[in-house]
């Protein structure tokens, strides 16, 4: 049952889209808030759950190569490293972000967690990636797809399909009134960071609904499976199977 109508799409830029002039303290605090959103909002679980399903037919005969697009503070790759270690999987990751400052935060976290040997880093745009076709087994994009406009979203989804051999996973929030209420409440009750207080609710209003994500995949010519999860999370999974 839907208690509230879906709010209209509003492509309001988030403050984190432009880190110039943002203090290190403010940047690190809002990235911490995003990590918490991934943990308590099930984003980390969503990625691992769908990754395990993608790898059900993987023979494991070679190292698993993963690309993480718009990595933020690197919390998802860090957890994937822990997961791979528990499962005995030899894995390497490339972490990318359009912001050099944010990517440096991710690099420091990965080093501190003891996984620097598994990771490399590159500053680049999600809609125009400097990698070869099929260079990665799996491509992951978490809480970043809503930062793209429609044209960029089509290009980014095509890039994920182009770069992956097994498949790709987009993990994001989807637009809903309940999600906006939750984002506003958490941003004002759990943190005083001005970036989070603006970007949390704004991210919901610029997020795509599951139906819109399906239309993006159709227009991009990339077949996907779309699954919604609690706390207004959505997983868009493309199975490539090269």
PyMOL commands that set and color helices and strands:
alter all, ss='L'
color gray80, all
select helices_A, chain A and resi 15-17+24-40+43-57+75-87+100-113+116-118+145-147+150-163+177-189+194-205+210-220
alter helices_A, ss='H'
color red, helices_A
select strands_A, chain A and resi 64-69+91-97+119-123+136-142+164-173+225-229+233-239
alter strands_A, ss='S'
color yellow, strands_A
deselect
rebuild
show_as cartoon
